[in-house]
């Protein structure tokens, strides 16, 4: 099993993880905007969320993710390495790289927290506030409309919480090692992407009906036995 990685490969891994992580944050924000417009301004939805607007929002998400990732790369390249080269982590990230630097990393650690930590925290607060506004606006909807909107919002909120809780813990803490750091990082990198399709799939009407049919058939077969 290969346990070594070159510096170039480490930088590529660092860029990729932050790029796709930041892109997911932007996608969650865009989903919240889409949900707000669909529920609170349904008659103006097609005008507000036009193809041109959606294209611009997607372009902003990609450019913003690239800028964030490049900032992480520049911080990593500014670190003076020359001592030990063993990363106490499962993948290359800026926090474990800070521990390998041969100089004081206090300023870079502050920049890291103000970059990654601020993005995670501010985005999470904005998303939760937007969903509170959406849920409060449901008071003016019919019972069927509230049920459908709640089904959509609850799945989004679960995904937001699952994504941002480990993200905030990882990128707002100082560059010190905690016993749970690596476990949380693994869940954030692998567990959340695996759970997202399951959460969104379970709210699909066709999937629910298929599961009900399978459950009914199982109950009938058990009764015949």
N, C-alpha and C positions, 0 to 999 in steps of 0.2 A: 504494500500500500504506500502510495506517495504521500509523504508528510512535509515536503518542502515546496516552496513557491518563490518564484523570482520577484524582484522588486517591481518590475513592469507588470507582471501578472497580478501582484497585490494591488497596484494602483488601478488596474482595469476592474478588479473585483470591487474595490472601494467605490469607483465611479458608478459601476452598474448597480450595486445595491442601493446607493443613495439616489440614483436617477429613477429607478423603478419604485422605490419607496416614496419619494417625493411626488412622482407621477400618480401614485395611488391616492395620496392626500388630495391632490388637485381633482382627481376623478370623484372622490367622495364629496368634495365641495361642490362640484358641478352637479352631482346627483341631488344634493340638497337644494341647489338653486332650481333644478328641474322639478323637483317634488313641490317646492314652494309655489312656483308658477302654475303647475298643474292643479294644485288644490286651492290656492288662494285667488288665482286669476285665470280660471279655466277658459273663459270666453276670449281672452287675449293670448292664449298659450301659443297658437300657431304664429302670431305676429311677433311675440317676444322671443320665442325659441325658434327662430327661423334657421334655415340651413346656413346662412351666412354667419349668424351669431354663434351657432354651434361650432362652425369651422374656426372662428376666431378664438373661442374659448378653448378648443382642443389645441390650437397652435400656442396659446398662452401657457397652457399646462405643460406642453413639451419644452418650450423655451425656458419657463421657470424652473423645471426639473433639471434642465441642462446647466443653468446658471448655478443652482444650488450644488450640484455635483462637482462642477468645476471649482467652486469655492472650497469644497472639501479636499479636492486634489491639490490645490495651491497651498492649503494649510499643511497637508501631509508632505509636500515637496519642500516646504520651508523648515522641516524638522531636521536637525543635524544627527545623523545616525553614525555610529562607530563602535558601539559596544555589543551587547548580546543581540542576537537576531532571532530569538525564539518568541513567538507570539502566544501569549496565554489566552487563546480564544479559538473559536471554531472557524472563523474567517477573518479576513483583513478588514479592520475598521479603524477609525481615527483614535478611539480611546485606547485600544491595546498598543497602537503605534506610538502614542504619547509616552508610554512606559519604557519604550526602547530608545527614546531620544537622549542625547548626551548633554542637554542643557535644561534650563528652567522652562517649563511648559505652561506656566500659570496664565500668561497672556493668550496663548493659543487655546488653552482649555476654556477661557472666557469666550473667545471667539466661537469655539465649537458649541458651547451652550447657547450663545446668543444667535447662532445660525440654526442648527438642527433642533435644539431644545425649544427655542422661541417659535419656530415653524410648527412643531408638533402641538405645543401648548395653546398658542393663539388659534390655530386651526380647529383644535378640539373644542375650545370655548365657543368659537363662532358657530361651529356645527351644532352643538348642543343648544345654543341660544336660538338658532334658526328652527330647530325641530320643536322647541317650546312654542315659538310663534306659530308654527304650522298646527300644532296640536290645539292651541288656544283658538285658532280660527275655525276648527272643526265644529264648534258649538253652533255655527250657523248652517251646518249641512244636515241633510237627512240622515236617518239611521243607517241606511244602506251606504250612503256616501261616507259616513264616519267609519263604518266597518272596513270598507276598501282602503280608505286613506290610512287608517291605523295599521292595517296589514302591511302596507308598503313602508310606513314610517318606522314601525317596530323592527322590521328586518334591517333597515338602514341603520337604526340606532345601535342594534346589536353588533353589526359589522364595525361601526365607528368605535364603539367601546373596546371591542376585541383588538382593533388595530392600534388605537392611540394609547391605551394604558401601558403596554410594554414599551411603546415608542417613547412616551414621555419619561418613563423610568430610566430608559437607557441613555437618552440624550440630554436630560436635565441634571443628571448626577455628575459629580466631579470624576476625574480620571482615577478612581480607586476601585479596587476589586472587592465585590461583595459576593457571598456564596451563591446568590441566585442569579448573578449577572448572565452567565453563559446559558443557563436554562431558559431564562426569559428571552435572550437573544435568539435561541433556537426556535422557541415558540413563535416569536415575532417573524422570523424568516420563513418558517415552514408551516407552523400550525395554523396561523391566520389565513394564508392563501388556500389551504386545504378546506377550512371551514366555510369560507365565503361562498363557494358554489353550492354547498349543502344548505346554507341558510337561505339563499335566494331561490333555490330549487324547491324547498319545502313550502314556499308561499305561492307556487305556481298552481293554478286550478287543475290543470290536467294531471300534474303529479299527485296532487291530493286525491283526485278521483281514482287514479290508478292504485294508489296505496289503499284506499277504502275498499276497492274491488278485491285486491289481493287479501286484505284482512278478512273480508266477508267470506271469500272462498276458503280461507284457512279455517274459519270458525265452522263452516258447513262441513268440511272434510273431517274436522275433529269430532263433530256431533255424530256423523255417520259411523265412525269407528266405535 
